[in-house]
């Protein structure tokens, strides 16, 4: 986008509405991304209104009681959208709020954009034997009405295109290098080295047991909360489970690891990998979507179908190379791509 187009975008998109079923107090990559984008858009003089479950009656999400879902939000959300009269609407999730916003926009001929954050069909199949093509047909219909669908990586974009998704736009992610930075190794001084670390939701779709079952030297540490935490804590007593950490405390613990292990095969990006690399911690992961696009093999991490081999290889890499690589990902650039993809709502 050139300077003239940027000025035009600022004039036309003064007020942006972001509709999302995922928002604080949830802690995950989707919420982190959206929070940073909202902050950066505000710094670029845009007004952003977030419509999230906090404004509606909610119920716990099945299998994820910590996640609250809005109950029949259609009428209340419609009133809010009419009153706000935004210049653009972005629908970030395919939950109850996302569906209600999509229906309103279609009824009133408002163009809108969406984003694809989660390989939802694979998450569902990890719990219930629902055929992938059913779930992808549902998602293809949901996103097919959007002017553009923002997708985090080239690999995921190609896979969605092969399944019939259209109007896909690449949308990179960033990392807060003021927070995630080298902070020393003191947090795990009490543990045998090397320390292999996992950070994320403790749930079946993260494939965490592939990490916990590895025969590795030193110590394994897990940071995060989730529905499988109690079960895995009991099953793996030799593993250090820290629970959920945030902010400077999280950054201090990530920095103290020797290798970051990312066992997921279903993530669309994996922000935690960037955060680890920004701390000078190399990544070990499978060669699948997410790591394929986020990790620089041999520089910031190692990708291998034998995860233990990836860990051993990553331990030989330079922390300085990891930090330099992560510095190329900024939240400002992420927000600029988001703004450039928005579909202005015509005014009569």
ZADO-1210 file (C-alpha; in nm, 4 decimals, padded with zeros to 6 digits):
<atoms>
<atom x="00.0000" y="00.0000" z="00.0000" code="UNK" pos="1"/>
<atom x="00.1499" y="00.3354" z="-00.1062" code="UNK" pos="2"/>
<atom x="00.1269" y="00.6615" z="00.0924" code="UNK" pos="3"/>
<atom x="-00.1844" y="00.7854" z="-00.0918" code="UNK" pos="4"/>
<atom x="-00.3648" y="00.4548" z="-00.0336" code="UNK" pos="5"/>
<atom x="-00.2682" y="00.4619" z="00.3345" code="UNK" pos="6"/>
<atom x="-00.4144" y="00.8122" z="00.3739" code="UNK" pos="7"/>
<atom x="-00.7316" y="00.6994" z="00.1972" code="UNK" pos="8"/>
<atom x="-00.7601" y="00.3939" z="00.4239" code="UNK" pos="9"/>
<atom x="-00.7251" y="00.6134" z="00.7330" code="UNK" pos="10"/>
<atom x="-01.0036" y="00.8430" z="00.6099" code="UNK" pos="11"/>
<atom x="-01.2423" y="00.5633" z="00.5116" code="UNK" pos="12"/>
<atom x="-01.1882" y="00.3338" z="00.8109" code="UNK" pos="13"/>
<atom x="-01.2045" y="00.5619" z="01.1104" code="UNK" pos="14"/>
<atom x="-01.4280" y="00.3215" z="01.3025" code="UNK" pos="15"/>
<atom x="-01.3663" y="-00.0539" z="01.2820" code="UNK" pos="16"/>
<atom x="-01.5769" y="-00.3161" z="01.4586" code="UNK" pos="17"/>
<atom x="-01.4072" y="-00.6419" z="01.5518" code="UNK" pos="18"/>
<atom x="-01.6446" y="-00.9273" z="01.6378" code="UNK" pos="19"/>
<atom x="-01.4813" y="-01.2166" z="01.8207" code="UNK" pos="20"/>
<atom x="-01.5879" y="-01.5104" z="02.0350" code="UNK" pos="21"/>
<atom x="-01.2289" y="-01.5268" z="02.1657" code="UNK" pos="22"/>
<atom x="-01.1241" y="-01.2466" z="02.3995" code="UNK" pos="23"/>
<atom x="-00.9850" y="-01.1858" z="02.7482" code="UNK" pos="24"/>
<atom x="-00.9752" y="-01.3499" z="02.9968" code="UNK" pos="25"/>
<atom x="-00.9006" y="-01.6299" z="02.7496" code="UNK" pos="26"/>
<atom x="-00.5275" y="-01.6803" z="02.6917" code="UNK" pos="27"/>
<atom x="-00.4390" y="-01.8116" z="02.3473" code="UNK" pos="28"/>
<atom x="-00.2802" y="-01.7086" z="02.0189" code="UNK" pos="29"/>
<atom x="-00.6046" y="-01.5736" z="01.8739" code="UNK" pos="30"/>
<atom x="-00.6607" y="-01.3375" z="02.1681" code="UNK" pos="31"/>
<atom x="-00.2965" y="-01.2292" z="02.1702" code="UNK" pos="32"/>
<atom x="-00.3092" y="-01.1490" z="01.7991" code="UNK" pos="33"/>
<atom x="-00.6324" y="-00.9528" z="01.8205" code="UNK" pos="34"/>
<atom x="-00.5229" y="-00.7565" z="02.1274" code="UNK" pos="35"/>
<atom x="-00.2014" y="-00.6457" z="01.9584" code="UNK" pos="36"/>
<atom x="-00.3816" y="-00.5555" z="01.6359" code="UNK" pos="37"/>
<atom x="-00.6361" y="-00.3446" z="01.8268" code="UNK" pos="38"/>
<atom x="-00.3534" y="-00.1646" z="02.0071" code="UNK" pos="39"/>
<atom x="-00.1638" y="-00.0962" z="01.6846" code="UNK" pos="40"/>
<atom x="-00.4761" y="00.0250" z="01.5024" code="UNK" pos="41"/>
<atom x="-00.5420" y="00.2654" z="01.7872" code="UNK" pos="42"/>
<atom x="-00.1869" y="00.3964" z="01.7511" code="UNK" pos="43"/>
<atom x="-00.2657" y="00.4533" z="01.3820" code="UNK" pos="44"/>
<atom x="-00.5639" y="00.6754" z="01.4794" code="UNK" pos="45"/>
<atom x="-00.8384" y="00.4215" z="01.4138" code="UNK" pos="46"/>
<atom x="-01.1241" y="00.3695" z="01.6573" code="UNK" pos="47"/>
<atom x="-01.1772" y="-00.0015" z="01.7181" code="UNK" pos="48"/>
<atom x="-01.4821" y="-00.1397" z="01.8976" code="UNK" pos="49"/>
<atom x="-01.4504" y="-00.5013" z="02.0103" code="UNK" pos="50"/>
<atom x="-01.7717" y="-00.7011" z="02.0403" code="UNK" pos="51"/>
<atom x="-01.6923" y="-01.0058" z="02.2522" code="UNK" pos="52"/>
<atom x="-01.8770" y="-01.2441" z="02.4890" code="UNK" pos="53"/>
<atom x="-01.8319" y="-01.0028" z="02.7809" code="UNK" pos="54"/>
<atom x="-02.1418" y="-00.8101" z="02.6635" code="UNK" pos="55"/>
<atom x="-02.3749" y="-01.1126" z="02.6480" code="UNK" pos="56"/>
<atom x="-02.5178" y="-01.3900" z="02.8574" code="UNK" pos="57"/>
<atom x="-02.2796" y="-01.6834" z="02.8236" code="UNK" pos="58"/>
<atom x="-02.2462" y="-02.0542" z="02.8916" code="UNK" pos="59"/>
<atom x="-01.9296" y="-02.2663" z="02.9255" code="UNK" pos="60"/>
<atom x="-01.7992" y="-02.4170" z="02.6031" code="UNK" pos="61"/>
<atom x="-01.8301" y="-02.7992" z="02.6057" code="UNK" pos="62"/>
<atom x="-01.4927" y="-02.9556" z="02.7036" code="UNK" pos="63"/>
<atom x="-01.3558" y="-02.6011" z="02.7681" code="UNK" pos="64"/>
<atom x="-01.5454" y="-02.4574" z="03.0674" code="UNK" pos="65"/>
<atom x="-01.2987" y="-02.1655" z="03.0919" code="UNK" pos="66"/>
<atom x="-01.4211" y="-02.0454" z="02.7502" code="UNK" pos="67"/>
<atom x="-01.7585" y="-01.8712" z="02.7589" code="UNK" pos="68"/>
<atom x="-01.9888" y="-01.8653" z="02.4553" code="UNK" pos="69"/>
<atom x="-02.2594" y="-01.6045" z="02.3958" code="UNK" pos="70"/>
<atom x="-02.6157" y="-01.7386" z="02.4090" code="UNK" pos="71"/>
<atom x="-02.8486" y="-01.6295" z="02.1253" code="UNK" pos="72"/>
<atom x="-02.6677" y="-01.2983" z="02.0712" code="UNK" pos="73"/>
<atom x="-02.8349" y="-01.2085" z="01.7393" code="UNK" pos="74"/>
<atom x="-03.0836" y="-00.9389" z="01.8470" code="UNK" pos="75"/>
<atom x="-02.8508" y="-00.7652" z="02.0937" code="UNK" pos="76"/>
<atom x="-02.5598" y="-00.7739" z="01.8511" code="UNK" pos="77"/>
<atom x="-02.7790" y="-00.6309" z="01.5737" code="UNK" pos="78"/>
<atom x="-02.8811" y="-00.3398" z="01.7950" code="UNK" pos="79"/>
<atom x="-02.5172" y="-00.2722" z="01.8772" code="UNK" pos="80"/>
<atom x="-02.4076" y="-00.2785" z="01.5128" code="UNK" pos="81"/>
<atom x="-02.6896" y="-00.0452" z="01.4064" code="UNK" pos="82"/>
<atom x="-02.5953" y="00.2007" z="01.6794" code="UNK" pos="83"/>
<atom x="-02.2237" y="00.1881" z="01.6025" code="UNK" pos="84"/>
<atom x="-02.2567" y="00.2379" z="01.2238" code="UNK" pos="85"/>
<atom x="-01.8957" y="00.1277" z="01.1655" code="UNK" pos="86"/>
<atom x="-01.6872" y="00.1900" z="00.8562" code="UNK" pos="87"/>
<atom x="-01.5776" y="-00.1753" z="00.8440" code="UNK" pos="88"/>
<atom x="-01.6556" y="-00.5040" z="01.0196" code="UNK" pos="89"/>
<atom x="-01.4152" y="-00.7907" z="01.0775" code="UNK" pos="90"/>
<atom x="-01.5418" y="-01.1271" z="01.2064" code="UNK" pos="91"/>
<atom x="-01.2572" y="-01.3109" z="01.3744" code="UNK" pos="92"/>
<atom x="-01.4207" y="-01.6384" z="01.4818" code="UNK" pos="93"/>
<atom x="-01.6826" y="-01.8878" z="01.3687" code="UNK" pos="94"/>
<atom x="-01.8671" y="-01.9042" z="01.7028" code="UNK" pos="95"/>
<atom x="-02.2094" y="-01.7681" z="01.8055" code="UNK" pos="96"/>
<atom x="-02.1025" y="-01.4019" z="01.7775" code="UNK" pos="97"/>
<atom x="-01.9339" y="-01.4644" z="01.4456" code="UNK" pos="98"/>
<atom x="-02.2470" y="-01.6259" z="01.3040" code="UNK" pos="99"/>
<atom x="-02.4719" y="-01.3483" z="01.4348" code="UNK" pos="100"/>
<atom x="-02.2494" y="-01.0767" z="01.2855" code="UNK" pos="101"/>
<atom x="-02.2264" y="-01.2618" z="00.9542" code="UNK" pos="102"/>
<atom x="-02.6069" y="-01.2915" z="00.9350" code="UNK" pos="103"/>
<atom x="-02.6533" y="-00.9207" z="01.0130" code="UNK" pos="104"/>
<atom x="-02.3992" y="-00.8109" z="00.7539" code="UNK" pos="105"/>
<atom x="-02.5506" y="-01.0306" z="00.4839" code="UNK" pos="106"/>
<atom x="-02.9035" y="-00.9070" z="00.5642" code="UNK" pos="107"/>
<atom x="-02.7952" y="-00.5417" z="00.5398" code="UNK" pos="108"/>
<atom x="-02.5571" y="-00.5850" z="00.2450" code="UNK" pos="109"/>
<atom x="-02.2567" y="-00.4839" z="00.4553" code="UNK" pos="110"/>
<atom x="-01.9309" y="-00.6256" z="00.3214" code="UNK" pos="111"/>
<atom x="-01.7128" y="-00.7829" z="00.5892" code="UNK" pos="112"/>
<atom x="-01.3888" y="-00.9729" z="00.6315" code="UNK" pos="113"/>
<atom x="-01.3109" y="-01.2853" z="00.8319" code="UNK" pos="114"/>
<atom x="-00.9997" y="-01.4600" z="00.9573" code="UNK" pos="115"/>
<atom x="-00.9089" y="-01.8287" z="00.9808" code="UNK" pos="116"/>
<atom x="-00.7225" y="-01.8832" z="01.3075" code="UNK" pos="117"/>
<atom x="-00.7828" y="-02.2462" z="01.3995" code="UNK" pos="118"/>
<atom x="-00.7857" y="-02.5789" z="01.2186" code="UNK" pos="119"/>
<atom x="-01.1248" y="-02.6391" z="01.3734" code="UNK" pos="120"/>
<atom x="-01.1993" y="-02.9622" z="01.1778" code="UNK" pos="121"/>
<atom x="-00.8835" y="-03.1260" z="01.3117" code="UNK" pos="122"/>
<atom x="-00.9659" y="-03.0082" z="01.6654" code="UNK" pos="123"/>
<atom x="-01.3139" y="-03.1615" z="01.6404" code="UNK" pos="124"/>
<atom x="-01.1824" y="-03.4871" z="01.4967" code="UNK" pos="125"/>
<atom x="-00.9405" y="-03.5197" z="01.7907" code="UNK" pos="126"/>
<atom x="-01.2473" y="-03.5543" z="02.0145" code="UNK" pos="127"/>
<atom x="-01.5299" y="-03.6833" z="01.7935" code="UNK" pos="128"/>
<atom x="-01.5046" y="-03.8909" z="01.4708" code="UNK" pos="129"/>
<atom x="-01.6541" y="-03.6222" z="01.2472" code="UNK" pos="130"/>
<atom x="-01.5292" y="-03.6485" z="00.8842" code="UNK" pos="131"/>
<atom x="-01.2969" y="-03.3618" z="00.7937" code="UNK" pos="132"/>
<atom x="-01.4832" y="-03.2817" z="00.4734" code="UNK" pos="133"/>
<atom x="-01.8026" y="-03.2122" z="00.6704" code="UNK" pos="134"/>
<atom x="-01.6306" y="-02.9617" z="00.8965" code="UNK" pos="135"/>
<atom x="-01.4452" y="-02.7968" z="00.6098" code="UNK" pos="136"/>
<atom x="-01.7694" y="-02.7648" z="00.4111" code="UNK" pos="137"/>
<atom x="-01.9191" y="-02.5768" z="00.7064" code="UNK" pos="138"/>
<atom x="-01.6162" y="-02.3452" z="00.7319" code="UNK" pos="139"/>
<atom x="-01.6030" y="-02.2928" z="00.3552" code="UNK" pos="140"/>
<atom x="-01.9636" y="-02.1739" z="00.3608" code="UNK" pos="141"/>
<atom x="-01.9017" y="-01.9466" z="00.6603" code="UNK" pos="142"/>
<atom x="-01.5973" y="-01.7745" z="00.5099" code="UNK" pos="143"/>
<atom x="-01.7226" y="-01.7853" z="00.1519" code="UNK" pos="144"/>
<atom x="-01.9495" y="-01.4862" z="00.2138" code="UNK" pos="145"/>
<atom x="-01.6591" y="-01.2644" z="00.3220" code="UNK" pos="146"/>
<atom x="-01.4902" y="-01.0118" z="00.0959" code="UNK" pos="147"/>
<atom x="-01.1577" y="-01.1545" z="00.2158" code="UNK" pos="148"/>
<atom x="-01.0463" y="-01.4217" z="00.4610" code="UNK" pos="149"/>
<atom x="-00.7182" y="-01.3544" z="00.6394" code="UNK" pos="150"/>
<atom x="-00.4921" y="-01.6580" z="00.6804" code="UNK" pos="151"/>
<atom x="-00.1711" y="-01.6663" z="00.8843" code="UNK" pos="152"/>
<atom x="00.0622" y="-01.8657" z="00.6600" code="UNK" pos="153"/>
<atom x="00.1297" y="-01.9707" z="00.3026" code="UNK" pos="154"/>
<atom x="00.0973" y="-02.3391" z="00.3899" code="UNK" pos="155"/>
<atom x="-00.2470" y="-02.3022" z="00.5473" code="UNK" pos="156"/>
<atom x="-00.3599" y="-02.0752" z="00.2627" code="UNK" pos="157"/>
<atom x="-00.2629" y="-02.3369" z="00.0051" code="UNK" pos="158"/>
<atom x="-00.4417" y="-02.6113" z="00.1963" code="UNK" pos="159"/>
<atom x="-00.7599" y="-02.4054" z="00.2262" code="UNK" pos="160"/>
<atom x="-00.7465" y="-02.3142" z="-00.1438" code="UNK" pos="161"/>
<atom x="-00.7207" y="-02.6853" z="-00.2265" code="UNK" pos="162"/>
<atom x="-01.0430" y="-02.7352" z="-00.0284" code="UNK" pos="163"/>
<atom x="-01.2265" y="-02.4691" z="-00.2273" code="UNK" pos="164"/>
<atom x="-01.1784" y="-02.1604" z="-00.0088" code="UNK" pos="165"/>
<atom x="-01.1553" y="-01.8344" z="-00.2030" code="UNK" pos="166"/>
<atom x="-01.0527" y="-01.4691" z="-00.1493" code="UNK" pos="167"/>
<atom x="-00.7674" y="-01.5671" z="00.0837" code="UNK" pos="168"/>
<atom x="-00.5222" y="-01.3010" z="00.2064" code="UNK" pos="169"/>
<atom x="-00.1942" y="-01.3739" z="00.3858" code="UNK" pos="170"/>
<atom x="-00.1814" y="-01.2159" z="00.7312" code="UNK" pos="171"/>
<atom x="00.1470" y="-01.2448" z="00.9164" code="UNK" pos="172"/>
<atom x="00.1892" y="-01.2354" z="01.2947" code="UNK" pos="173"/>
<atom x="00.4268" y="-01.0450" z="01.5203" code="UNK" pos="174"/>
<atom x="00.6073" y="-01.0713" z="01.8510" code="UNK" pos="175"/>
<atom x="00.6530" y="-00.8194" z="02.1319" code="UNK" pos="176"/>
<atom x="01.0325" y="-00.8055" z="02.1581" code="UNK" pos="177"/>
<atom x="01.0081" y="-00.5565" z="02.4455" code="UNK" pos="178"/>
<atom x="00.8508" y="-00.8332" z="02.6519" code="UNK" pos="179"/>
<atom x="00.9995" y="-01.1497" z="02.5019" code="UNK" pos="180"/>
<atom x="01.3765" y="-01.1071" z="02.5204" code="UNK" pos="181"/>
<atom x="01.6748" y="-01.2836" z="02.6767" code="UNK" pos="182"/>
<atom x="01.6250" y="-01.2671" z="03.0556" code="UNK" pos="183"/>
<atom x="01.8708" y="-01.5270" z="03.1810" code="UNK" pos="184"/>
<atom x="01.8299" y="-01.8870" z="03.2885" code="UNK" pos="185"/>
<atom x="01.7627" y="-01.8397" z="03.6595" code="UNK" pos="186"/>
<atom x="01.3967" y="-01.9473" z="03.6561" code="UNK" pos="187"/>
<atom x="01.4941" y="-02.3119" z="03.6023" code="UNK" pos="188"/>
<atom x="01.8223" y="-02.3169" z="03.7955" code="UNK" pos="189"/>
<atom x="01.6744" y="-02.5827" z="04.0244" code="UNK" pos="190"/>
<atom x="01.6192" y="-02.8264" z="03.7353" code="UNK" pos="191"/>
<atom x="01.8687" y="-03.0529" z="03.5585" code="UNK" pos="192"/>
<atom x="01.9769" y="-02.9183" z="03.2190" code="UNK" pos="193"/>
<atom x="01.8880" y="-02.9050" z="02.9383" code="UNK" pos="194"/>
<atom x="01.5346" y="-02.7787" z="02.9992" code="UNK" pos="195"/>
<atom x="01.2817" y="-02.8641" z="02.7259" code="UNK" pos="196"/>
<atom x="00.9768" y="-02.6373" z="02.7436" code="UNK" pos="197"/>
<atom x="00.6200" y="-02.6489" z="02.6126" code="UNK" pos="198"/>
<atom x="00.3919" y="-02.3441" z="02.6397" code="UNK" pos="199"/>
<atom x="00.0291" y="-02.3592" z="02.5378" code="UNK" pos="200"/>
<atom x="-00.3150" y="-02.4957" z="02.6083" code="UNK" pos="201"/>
<atom x="-00.2943" y="-02.8326" z="02.7824" code="UNK" pos="202"/>
<atom x="-00.5403" y="-03.0127" z="02.5605" code="UNK" pos="203"/>
<atom x="-00.5575" y="-03.3094" z="02.3256" code="UNK" pos="204"/>
<atom x="-00.5352" y="-03.1062" z="02.0034" code="UNK" pos="205"/>
<atom x="-00.1918" y="-02.9735" z="02.1049" code="UNK" pos="206"/>
<atom x="-00.0507" y="-03.3295" z="02.0854" code="UNK" pos="207"/>
<atom x="00.1338" y="-03.2566" z="02.4098" code="UNK" pos="208"/>
<atom x="00.1858" y="-03.6227" z="02.5006" code="UNK" pos="209"/>
<atom x="00.4143" y="-03.6579" z="02.1983" code="UNK" pos="210"/>
<atom x="00.6463" y="-03.4251" z="02.3901" code="UNK" pos="211"/>
<atom x="00.5880" y="-03.5724" z="02.7349" code="UNK" pos="212"/>
<atom x="00.6626" y="-03.9262" z="02.6119" code="UNK" pos="213"/>
<atom x="01.0017" y="-03.8336" z="02.4626" code="UNK" pos="214"/>
<atom x="01.3153" y="-03.9825" z="02.6152" code="UNK" pos="215"/>
<atom x="01.5206" y="-03.6659" z="02.6625" code="UNK" pos="216"/>
<atom x="01.8092" y="-03.5679" z="02.8878" code="UNK" pos="217"/>
<atom x="01.7523" y="-03.3031" z="03.1547" code="UNK" pos="218"/>
<atom x="01.4028" y="-03.1771" z="03.2399" code="UNK" pos="219"/>
<atom x="01.0651" y="-03.1224" z="03.0798" code="UNK" pos="220"/>
<atom x="00.8535" y="-02.8212" z="03.1725" code="UNK" pos="221"/>
<atom x="00.4941" y="-02.7365" z="03.0752" code="UNK" pos="222"/>
<atom x="00.3475" y="-02.3857" z="03.1067" code="UNK" pos="223"/>
<atom x="-00.0247" y="-02.3490" z="03.0476" code="UNK" pos="224"/>
<atom x="-00.3712" y="-02.4465" z="03.1589" code="UNK" pos="225"/>
<atom x="-00.6384" y="-02.6563" z="02.9951" code="UNK" pos="226"/>
<atom x="-00.8830" y="-02.9445" z="03.0295" code="UNK" pos="227"/>
<atom x="-00.6100" y="-03.2125" z="03.0379" code="UNK" pos="228"/>
<atom x="-00.3852" y="-03.0481" z="03.2989" code="UNK" pos="229"/>
<atom x="-00.4908" y="-03.2541" z="03.6014" code="UNK" pos="230"/>
<atom x="-00.4803" y="-03.5815" z="03.4078" code="UNK" pos="231"/>
<atom x="-00.1346" y="-03.5186" z="03.2607" code="UNK" pos="232"/>
<atom x="00.0054" y="-03.3885" z="03.5896" code="UNK" pos="233"/>
<atom x="-00.0891" y="-03.7199" z="03.7503" code="UNK" pos="234"/>
<atom x="00.0340" y="-03.9287" z="03.4569" code="UNK" pos="235"/>
<atom x="00.3740" y="-03.7571" z="03.4263" code="UNK" pos="236"/>
<atom x="00.4988" y="-03.6844" z="03.7809" code="UNK" pos="237"/>
<atom x="00.8569" y="-03.6212" z="03.6613" code="UNK" pos="238"/>
<atom x="00.7419" y="-03.3251" z="03.4477" code="UNK" pos="239"/>
<atom x="00.7291" y="-02.9759" z="03.5985" code="UNK" pos="240"/>
<atom x="00.3837" y="-02.8236" z="03.5375" code="UNK" pos="241"/>
<atom x="00.3890" y="-02.4487" z="03.6097" code="UNK" pos="242"/>
<atom x="00.0259" y="-02.3698" z="03.5265" code="UNK" pos="243"/>
<atom x="-00.0664" y="-02.0523" z="03.3436" code="UNK" pos="244"/>
<atom x="00.1858" y="-01.7672" z="03.3471" code="UNK" pos="245"/>
<atom x="00.1596" y="-01.4224" z="03.1926" code="UNK" pos="246"/>
<atom x="00.3590" y="-01.1124" z="03.1098" code="UNK" pos="247"/>
<atom x="00.7087" y="-01.0706" z="03.2484" code="UNK" pos="248"/>
<atom x="00.6803" y="-01.3912" z="03.4519" code="UNK" pos="249"/>
<atom x="00.6036" y="-01.5899" z="03.1373" code="UNK" pos="250"/>
<atom x="00.8863" y="-01.4232" z="02.9428" code="UNK" pos="251"/>
<atom x="01.1317" y="-01.4972" z="03.2263" code="UNK" pos="252"/>
<atom x="01.0398" y="-01.8654" z="03.2245" code="UNK" pos="253"/>
<atom x="01.0507" y="-01.8977" z="02.8452" code="UNK" pos="254"/>
<atom x="01.3924" y="-01.7322" z="02.8388" code="UNK" pos="255"/>
<atom x="01.5204" y="-01.9810" z="03.0967" code="UNK" pos="256"/>
<atom x="01.4579" y="-02.2840" z="02.8729" code="UNK" pos="257"/>
<atom x="01.7209" y="-02.4442" z="02.6498" code="UNK" pos="258"/>
<atom x="01.4838" y="-02.5653" z="02.3774" code="UNK" pos="259"/>
<atom x="01.1190" y="-02.4961" z="02.3018" code="UNK" pos="260"/>
<atom x="00.9218" y="-02.8034" z="02.1933" code="UNK" pos="261"/>
<atom x="00.6131" y="-02.7500" z="01.9774" code="UNK" pos="262"/>
<atom x="00.4417" y="-03.0893" z="01.9254" code="UNK" pos="263"/>
<atom x="00.1178" y="-02.9601" z="01.7710" code="UNK" pos="264"/>
<atom x="00.0213" y="-03.0805" z="01.4247" code="UNK" pos="265"/>
<atom x="-00.2933" y="-02.8659" z="01.3993" code="UNK" pos="266"/>
<atom x="-00.1925" y="-02.5029" z="01.4668" code="UNK" pos="267"/>
<atom x="-00.2213" y="-02.2462" z="01.1898" code="UNK" pos="268"/>
<atom x="00.0737" y="-02.0406" z="01.3165" code="UNK" pos="269"/>
<atom x="00.2048" y="-02.0864" z="01.6710" code="UNK" pos="270"/>
<atom x="00.2834" y="-01.7474" z="01.8255" code="UNK" pos="271"/>
<atom x="00.4596" y="-01.9173" z="02.1162" code="UNK" pos="272"/>
<atom x="00.7362" y="-02.0257" z="01.8791" code="UNK" pos="273"/>
<atom x="00.8095" y="-01.6638" z="01.7865" code="UNK" pos="274"/>
<atom x="00.8057" y="-01.5676" z="02.1538" code="UNK" pos="275"/>
<atom x="01.0570" y="-01.8418" z="02.2334" code="UNK" pos="276"/>
<atom x="01.2869" y="-01.7433" z="01.9484" code="UNK" pos="277"/>
<atom x="01.2722" y="-01.3778" z="02.0569" code="UNK" pos="278"/>
<atom x="01.4028" y="-01.4984" z="02.3963" code="UNK" pos="279"/>
<atom x="01.6912" y="-01.6773" z="02.2261" code="UNK" pos="280"/>
<atom x="01.5393" y="-02.0254" z="02.2632" code="UNK" pos="281"/>
<atom x="01.5456" y="-02.2498" z="01.9519" code="UNK" pos="282"/>
<atom x="01.2384" y="-02.4501" z="01.8489" code="UNK" pos="283"/>
<atom x="01.1929" y="-02.8232" z="01.7907" code="UNK" pos="284"/>
<atom x="00.8780" y="-02.9161" z="01.5987" code="UNK" pos="285"/>
<atom x="00.7247" y="-03.1382" z="01.3351" code="UNK" pos="286"/>
<atom x="00.7450" y="-03.0268" z="00.9684" code="UNK" pos="287"/>
<atom x="00.3761" y="-02.9301" z="00.9503" code="UNK" pos="288"/>
<atom x="00.1743" y="-02.6085" z="00.8894" code="UNK" pos="289"/>
<atom x="00.2691" y="-02.3489" z="01.1449" code="UNK" pos="290"/>
<atom x="00.6294" y="-02.4542" z="01.2070" code="UNK" pos="291"/>
<atom x="00.6945" y="-02.4808" z="00.8319" code="UNK" pos="292"/>
<atom x="00.6146" y="-02.1108" z="00.7974" code="UNK" pos="293"/>
<atom x="00.7409" y="-01.9790" z="01.1316" code="UNK" pos="294"/>
<atom x="01.0711" y="-02.1582" z="01.1899" code="UNK" pos="295"/>
<atom x="01.3892" y="-02.1042" z="00.9859" code="UNK" pos="296"/>
<atom x="01.5323" y="-02.4601" z="00.9801" code="UNK" pos="297"/>
<atom x="01.8909" y="-02.4770" z="01.0975" code="UNK" pos="298"/>
<atom x="01.8796" y="-02.1153" z="01.2113" code="UNK" pos="299"/>
<atom x="01.5971" y="-02.0718" z="01.4617" code="UNK" pos="300"/>
<atom x="01.4895" y="-02.4320" z="01.5017" code="UNK" pos="301"/>
<atom x="01.4823" y="-02.7864" z="01.3685" code="UNK" pos="302"/>
<atom x="01.1827" y="-02.9590" z="01.2066" code="UNK" pos="303"/>
<atom x="01.1781" y="-03.3370" z="01.1988" code="UNK" pos="304"/>
<atom x="00.9230" y="-03.6198" z="01.2113" code="UNK" pos="305"/>
<atom x="01.1370" y="-03.7648" z="01.4896" code="UNK" pos="306"/>
<atom x="01.0673" y="-03.4999" z="01.7536" code="UNK" pos="307"/>
<atom x="01.3532" y="-03.6175" z="01.9773" code="UNK" pos="308"/>
<atom x="01.5964" y="-03.5672" z="01.6876" code="UNK" pos="309"/>
<atom x="01.4547" y="-03.2173" z="01.6406" code="UNK" pos="310"/>
<atom x="01.5169" y="-03.1418" z="02.0087" code="UNK" pos="311"/>
<atom x="01.8771" y="-03.2630" z="01.9957" code="UNK" pos="312"/>
<atom x="01.9410" y="-03.0629" z="01.6786" code="UNK" pos="313"/>
<atom x="01.7808" y="-02.7455" z="01.8145" code="UNK" pos="314"/>
<atom x="02.0039" y="-02.7568" z="02.1228" code="UNK" pos="315"/>
<atom x="02.3054" y="-02.6933" z="01.8976" code="UNK" pos="316"/>
<atom x="02.1688" y="-02.3712" z="01.7469" code="UNK" pos="317"/>
<atom x="02.2725" y="-02.0158" z="01.8290" code="UNK" pos="318"/>
<atom x="02.0463" y="-01.8094" z="02.0588" code="UNK" pos="319"/>
<atom x="02.1627" y="-01.4955" z="01.8773" code="UNK" pos="320"/>
<atom x="02.0398" y="-01.6341" z="01.5436" code="UNK" pos="321"/>
<atom x="01.6990" y="-01.7066" z="01.6990" code="UNK" pos="322"/>
<atom x="01.6717" y="-01.3511" z="01.8332" code="UNK" pos="323"/>
<atom x="01.7742" y="-01.1964" z="01.5012" code="UNK" pos="324"/>
<atom x="01.5209" y="-01.4051" z="01.3105" code="UNK" pos="325"/>
<atom x="01.2311" y="-01.3231" z="01.5462" code="UNK" pos="326"/>
<atom x="01.3058" y="-00.9507" z="01.5209" code="UNK" pos="327"/>
<atom x="01.1709" y="-00.9565" z="01.1642" code="UNK" pos="328"/>
<atom x="00.8124" y="-01.0088" z="01.2849" code="UNK" pos="329"/>
<atom x="00.6308" y="-00.6943" z="01.4024" code="UNK" pos="330"/>
<atom x="00.2779" y="-00.6301" z="01.5292" code="UNK" pos="331"/>
<atom x="00.2673" y="-00.2990" z="01.3420" code="UNK" pos="332"/>
<atom x="00.3117" y="-00.4829" z="01.0110" code="UNK" pos="333"/>
<atom x="00.0437" y="-00.7304" z="01.1187" code="UNK" pos="334"/>
<atom x="-00.2006" y="-00.4455" z="01.1865" code="UNK" pos="335"/>
<atom x="-00.1216" y="-00.2746" z="00.8557" code="UNK" pos="336"/>
<atom x="-00.2022" y="-00.5920" z="00.6612" code="UNK" pos="337"/>
<atom x="-00.5263" y="-00.6263" z="00.8591" code="UNK" pos="338"/>
<atom x="-00.6253" y="-00.2667" z="00.7821" code="UNK" pos="339"/>
<atom x="-00.5418" y="-00.3011" z="00.4151" code="UNK" pos="340"/>
<atom x="-00.7637" y="-00.6093" z="00.3818" code="UNK" pos="341"/>
<atom x="-01.0764" y="-00.4541" z="00.5375" code="UNK" pos="342"/>
<atom x="-01.3848" y="-00.3994" z="00.3216" code="UNK" pos="343"/>
<atom x="-01.5307" y="-00.0481" z="00.3669" code="UNK" pos="344"/>
<atom x="-01.9065" y="-00.0349" z="00.4198" code="UNK" pos="345"/>
<atom x="-02.0684" y="00.1918" z="00.1554" code="UNK" pos="346"/>
<atom x="-02.2575" y="00.4922" z="00.2861" code="UNK" pos="347"/>
<atom x="-02.5788" y="00.6095" z="00.1221" code="UNK" pos="348"/>
</atoms>
